[in-house]
Every structure is written in C-alpha cells, then in structure tokens.
C-alpha cells in the first residue's frame, strides 16, 4: 500500500558554462521508488551551440542488514555520458536520495519524487 509521497524541485541556470546543483531527500528506511524529470526549460541560443539539460539520480542510500546506511553512487561529471545518471531507482530499505540537475545556455527545473510503500 502506498503510504506517502514527497516531491522537491530545483532550478538551475547556466550561461556559457555548465552549471549544476543537487537536492537531497531523507526518510526512514522503507520501500521507495524515486523518479526524476525535467519539468520546464528555456534555451538561450546566440549561435550554434550545444545545449545541455540533465536531471538524474546522483546517489541513493539504503539500510543494510547490519543496520548501517550504504551509498550507491552514479557517474556525474560534465563529461559523463548523458544517460549515466538514472531517472529512477528503487530499494526496499532506501533512506536517502540525491538528485543532480545540470544546464548550459538556459535554465531548467528538475523534479524528484519519492513514493513510499509499506
């Protein structure tokens, strides 16, 4: 049964350089499905340039059998493949998630939604 849902968003504005920001959600250990998406963007094009917008899961933590949190990290650098950060993760004992949003030549808003089940 779905017992809760949390959503948080962050806006990133990047000029000629890539800008990024992160946002965290923490919760008690519970089965959680997390999804991220881009809810809006504006592109500022002066000439033929590559425009980058990316939202993805940077890392998540889960409570292991010994009672300690274990972190799972994903590649996140500006040169990492565009699909290196997953758009969704799930774990039966998740306690934390970090979303990263990147933008260049415009701004974008990333949304992170966590669904909790018992």
C-alpha positions in Angstrom: 0.0 0.0 0.0 1.3 3.5 -0.9 2.0 5.3 2.4 3.5 8.6 1.2 5.0 10.7 -1.5 7.4 13.6 -1.5 8.4 15.9 -4.3 11.1 18.5 -4.4 12.3 20.6 -7.3 15.4 22.8 -8.1 16.1 25.3 -10.8 19.5 25.6 -12.5 20.6 28.4 -14.7 23.7 28.0 -16.9 25.2 30.6 -19.2 28.1 29.6 -21.4 29.4 27.1 -18.8 27.7 24.1 -17.4 26.0 24.8 -14.1 24.8 22.1 -11.7 23.0 21.8 -8.4 21.9 19.0 -6.1 18.9 18.4 -3.8 18.6 15.7 -1.1 15.6 13.8 0.3 16.0 11.8 3.6 13.4 9.5 5.1 13.2 6.4 7.4 14.1 3.0 5.8 11.1 2.0 3.7 10.4 0.6 0.2 10.9 3.6 -2.0 10.6 4.3 -5.7 12.3 7.5 -6.8 11.8 9.2 -10.2 13.3 12.4 -11.6 12.1 14.5 -14.5 12.6 17.9 -16.1 9.5 20.0 -15.7 10.5 23.1 -17.8 13.4 24.6 -19.6 14.3 27.7 -21.6 17.1 27.7 -24.2 19.1 30.8 -24.9 20.8 30.3 -28.3 23.0 33.0 -29.8 24.7 30.8 -32.4 25.1 27.1 -33.0 26.0 25.7 -29.6 25.3 22.5 -27.8 22.6 23.0 -25.2 22.6 20.6 -22.2 19.9 19.9 -19.7 20.1 16.9 -17.4 18.3 15.7 -14.3 19.2 12.4 -12.7 19.9 10.5 -9.5 23.4 11.2 -8.3 23.2 8.6 -5.4 21.0 6.9 -3.0 21.4 5.2 0.4 19.8 2.1 1.8 19.8 0.5 5.3 21.8 -2.8 5.0 21.2 -6.0 7.1 23.7 -4.8 9.7 21.7 -1.6 10.3 24.1 0.8 8.5 23.4 3.0 5.5 25.2 2.0 2.3 25.6 4.5 -0.5 25.3 3.8 -4.2 26.9 6.4 -6.5 26.4 7.0 -10.2 28.8 8.8 -12.7 28.0 12.6 -12.6 30.8 14.6 -14.2 30.1 17.0 -17.1 31.9 14.6 -19.4 29.9 11.5 -18.2 27.5 10.1 -20.7 24.2 11.9 -20.7 22.4 8.7 -19.6 24.9 7.9 -16.8 22.5 9.2 -14.1 19.4 7.0 -13.8 16.0 8.6 -14.0 14.5 6.1 -11.5 15.8 3.8 -8.7 14.0 1.6 -6.1 15.1 -0.2 -2.9 13.2 -1.9 -0.1 15.2 -0.1 2.6 16.0 3.3 1.0 16.8 6.1 3.3 18.2 8.9 1.1 18.4 10.1 -2.5 20.3 13.0 -4.2 19.2 14.4 -7.5 21.5 16.4 -9.7 20.3 19.0 -12.3 22.6 20.4 -15.0 22.1 23.2 -17.5 24.0 25.2 -20.1 22.8 28.1 -22.3 19.5 28.4 -20.5 17.7 27.1 -17.4 15.8 24.0 -16.4 13.9 22.7 -13.4 14.3 19.2 -12.2 11.7 17.4 -10.1 12.5 14.5 -7.7 9.5 12.4 -6.5 9.8 9.6 -3.9 6.9 7.1 -3.5 6.9 5.1 -0.2 5.2 1.7 0.3 4.7 -0.5 3.4 
